[in-house]
Amino acid sequence: MGVAELVSNGVVKQLVERRRPPKEWIPHDDVEHRPDSSSFPSGHTAAAVGFTAAVAVSWPWAGAACAVPAILVAVERIHSGAHYPSDVAAGATIGLTTAALVRAAPRLLIRLRTA
């Protein structure tokens, strides 16, 4: 989760400047308190999906339970007007990728040390 958040907000958001969706596109009035940072990618989604993917490997039943709030986070980020769907998709991709890399890191480090 932490790595997904770091990659999303600390790296990618700094490289890609994208404005938030226009307020006119949001069908409700709760769009006044949106961040000024780049819209791309969704750090909330990256963290939620990264956590869910990490948990699911060890405890599939818990991962399935965590998937529900992760999906709700992704939907809420679009509904609130904070992100475009592509921002959320990129955040989910970052979450899945970083979870896989963190899980593979110990084996890769051992392989590099013995090579």
URFENBEL-V417777 format. One record per residue. N is the residue number from 1. RES is the residue in three letters. PSI is psi in whole degrees, -180 to 180 (999 if undefined). Layout:
n=N res=RES psi=PSI
n=N res=RES psi=PSI
This chain:
n=1 res=MET psi=-46
n=2 res=GLY psi=-41
n=3 res=VAL psi=-41
n=4 res=ALA psi=-43
n=5 res=GLU psi=-42
n=6 res=LEU psi=-47
n=7 res=VAL psi=-45
n=8 res=SER psi=-58
n=9 res=ASN psi=-34
n=10 res=GLY psi=-24
n=11 res=VAL psi=-66
n=12 res=VAL psi=-44
n=13 res=LYS psi=-30
n=14 res=GLN psi=-25
n=15 res=LEU psi=-28
n=16 res=VAL psi=116
n=17 res=GLU psi=117
n=18 res=ARG psi=129
n=19 res=ARG psi=153
n=20 res=ARG psi=159
n=21 res=PRO psi=145
n=22 res=PRO psi=142
n=23 res=LYS psi=-31
n=24 res=GLU psi=-22
n=25 res=TRP psi=-15
n=26 res=ILE psi=125
n=27 res=PRO psi=17
n=28 res=HIS psi=174
n=29 res=ASP psi=-2
n=30 res=ASP psi=55
n=31 res=VAL psi=12
n=32 res=GLU psi=-27
n=33 res=HIS psi=60
n=34 res=ARG psi=150
n=35 res=PRO psi=157
n=36 res=ASP psi=-8
n=37 res=SER psi=173
n=38 res=SER psi=144
n=39 res=SER psi=-26
n=40 res=PHE psi=128
n=41 res=PRO psi=-179
n=42 res=SER psi=109
n=43 res=GLY psi=-36
n=44 res=HIS psi=-45
n=45 res=THR psi=-41
n=46 res=ALA psi=-45
n=47 res=ALA psi=-45
n=48 res=ALA psi=-44
n=49 res=VAL psi=-39
n=50 res=GLY psi=-45
n=51 res=PHE psi=-47
n=52 res=THR psi=-44
n=53 res=ALA psi=-38
n=54 res=ALA psi=-42
n=55 res=VAL psi=-41
n=56 res=ALA psi=-30
n=57 res=VAL psi=-42
n=58 res=SER psi=-38
n=59 res=TRP psi=86
n=60 res=PRO psi=-39
n=61 res=TRP psi=-38
n=62 res=ALA psi=-37
n=63 res=GLY psi=-40
n=64 res=ALA psi=-40
n=65 res=ALA psi=-38
n=66 res=CYS psi=-23
n=67 res=ALA psi=-32
n=68 res=VAL psi=-54
n=69 res=PRO psi=-31
n=70 res=ALA psi=-42
n=71 res=ILE psi=-41
n=72 res=LEU psi=-38
n=73 res=VAL psi=-47
n=74 res=ALA psi=-45
n=75 res=VAL psi=-42
n=76 res=GLU psi=-36
n=77 res=ARG psi=-34
n=78 res=ILE psi=-47
n=79 res=HIS psi=-36
n=80 res=SER psi=-12
n=81 res=GLY psi=9
n=82 res=ALA psi=-26
n=83 res=HIS psi=154
n=84 res=TYR psi=159
n=85 res=PRO psi=-36
n=86 res=SER psi=-30
n=87 res=ASP psi=-42
n=88 res=VAL psi=-42
n=89 res=ALA psi=-41
n=90 res=ALA psi=-41
n=91 res=GLY psi=-43
n=92 res=ALA psi=-41
n=93 res=THR psi=-43
n=94 res=ILE psi=-43
n=95 res=GLY psi=-47
n=96 res=LEU psi=-43
n=97 res=THR psi=-46
n=98 res=THR psi=-36
n=99 res=ALA psi=-43
n=100 res=ALA psi=-41
n=101 res=LEU psi=-41
n=102 res=VAL psi=-40
n=103 res=ARG psi=-36
n=104 res=ALA psi=-16
n=105 res=ALA psi=-47
n=106 res=PRO psi=-43
n=107 res=ARG psi=-40
n=108 res=LEU psi=-41
n=109 res=LEU psi=-41
n=110 res=ILE psi=-43
n=111 res=ARG psi=-40
n=112 res=LEU psi=-37
n=113 res=ARG psi=-33
n=114 res=THR psi=-7
n=115 res=ALA psi=999
